[in-house]
Amino acid sequence: MCRIAERDLLGATVRSPDLVINPDTVGAWCIRCGASIVSARVTRACKKCAGRKQHRAFTIRVGSHDGGLRDGVLALKHHGDRAAGKRVAKALAQQCRATGLFGLESSECAVTGVPMPFARWCERGIDHAGVIAREVARTLDLRFVRLLEQEEGPTQASLTAPARRRRAGRFRLRSRPSVPHGLAVLLVVDDVLTTGSTVESIARIILGAGVAQRVGAAVVTVADPWSPQ
Ligand SMILES: [Zn+2]
């Protein structure tokens, strides 16, 4: 049974959620967009991705947005439960290894998190994607880098899918980003992927600036907004 972390009156977490995490097997999701694959005849990419231009080279996910994964993400995001965040981040790091996409030297790869607007960071007191990204980087022995900023605005979760896509231009490179040279792969980490417009926008910026040759998304969960097959 999964339970959301509880807090005492002082706001301190008194109990972490009892998370049961069952990662998807590799092949259960489209390696390009992250959508669930329901047809046994499809092995890597879904029909939606056939012939479609996409900036990110791949998507790694732990599972669908339900059960222990969903509880872990919510506990971190809304209750500041870093222990829960570490649990889901370690599952994501293991999934990165399982896909075999990390045969590259660690000096050629880096990890970044989807940035949060500064005012929201102050309000919530936690940059949840950053917490997950740092733990993924630490577990995989990769460099964590802060590359981007996000302008202020409503949360993606509060918007419809078309409205999310219209806000795809809300990211920009930091004025003095900690950009390593010659990156082969930049892994962009987020908690939940829905339309994919966030990571597509970031990938377009990173590739356009020549920061990395390839950009991949690594997300804890995918909330499929469409029927994938
Ligand atoms: Zn796909």
Residues whose N, C-alpha, C, O or C-beta is under 5 A from the ligand:
A	BS01	ZN	C30 R32 C33 G34 A35 A45 C46 K48 C49
